[in-house]
Amino acid sequence: MEASAPPVVDTVTFDVTPEVLHVAERAFDRGLCPECFGRLLGRYGHGLTNPERADLLAVALGRPLPRLVQPCSLCAGAFARWNVWLARVAAATKGWEYRQFNCGSRWDPEMLAREEAMWGEFGSTWGESARSAFNRELGKRVERIADTEGVTSHPDLVLLADLPTGLLEVTVLPLYVRGRYLKDDRTLPQTRWPCRRCHGRGCDFCGGSGKTYTSSVEEIVAAPFLAASGGDGTRFHGMGREDINARMLGTGRPFVLEVLRPRRRTLDLPSLQAEVNRTAAGRVEVRELAWSDNAEVVRIKEATPTKSYRVVVRGETSGAKVNEALSVVAGRPIAQRTPTRVAHRRADRVRARRILEAHLVESTADRFTIELRAESGTYIKEWVEGDGGRTNPNLSELVGVPLTVEALDVLEIHDRTG
């Protein structure tokens, strides 16, 4: 026995009540196109286009929709030029790969004001704005011709139709890739560092490069992504940053790479990860690359995980004195005034931080190594050396001799353990 066919569900609801009919009667001969006539009741019922609403209203009135000799008295023919707008979309998006988009429109404010006045005049409390209807209908047509999907959030492109000028503006949204990087090069900053003399323009001091340092973690990671995507540039968002002369070890520092205006969005992340690691071998390594979004950038910037360090310190003191000093500071607050070396770019204030734990790894007569875990934002070099008393207490003061940081490594960022 054959299974019976599933019942047909009627998704169209449009009950022509006396109130609805009254609106239609008052608007019928006002020179409105089917779209604008139906839009007077665009938020009444569901499952219909506005021209379909207009047809049902005409049937209910027992009168055929009038043929317009002049452009619509409200929209001036805006809803009759779909082919023109679709041609503009095709031209403006040529060469840009996109799977999801969002449509918007800009209208003459006087036209929108006339629309609202007309709703009041005809007694409609169900009117749909021209902007909303145009955005939806243009989006449906773009979906069909471009085999893409209109979305309300996280689009690849935003299409903005400027009705007064007839121009179409295209905004290309960035690509976001998250991952973790390790750095073994003590001469490499995290991000591109513009020359302080020419501010990136290029001068004799920087050899015309516009940069203080020849390369950075950002540039090394970004290079294959720019080549693969055809993007215009990048922004690099790290979960904090290590000093230029510090290594980043362990499982690496979380980051998000933002690729600006990418022409191609279908990228092979495993291949790009392998390319970064091959070209930057011995300097930078990236791991765990995956697609991300702008929300991840916010999370990265706001995160305050604790961090573990290894510090090689030069100074003539004994291991016993170092151990005694470490027992004093472990778990207790320290006051750190903005370090001298960053005072030109950060607010000058005192921050309370803690060295959560610290222990001596090895020591000789003039050098020792310690490993420690500290709160986010702790300046380790200044805690060791004192920075002219701007960090209090500091290790130099506690052992009673001047100390100098010889080497600093970030051993781990504890973002995965809270």
Order of alpha helices (4+ residues) and beta strands (2+ residues): alpha-alpha-alpha-alpha-beta-alpha-alpha-beta-beta-beta-beta-alpha-beta-beta-alpha-beta-alpha-beta-alpha-beta-beta-beta-alpha-beta-alpha-beta
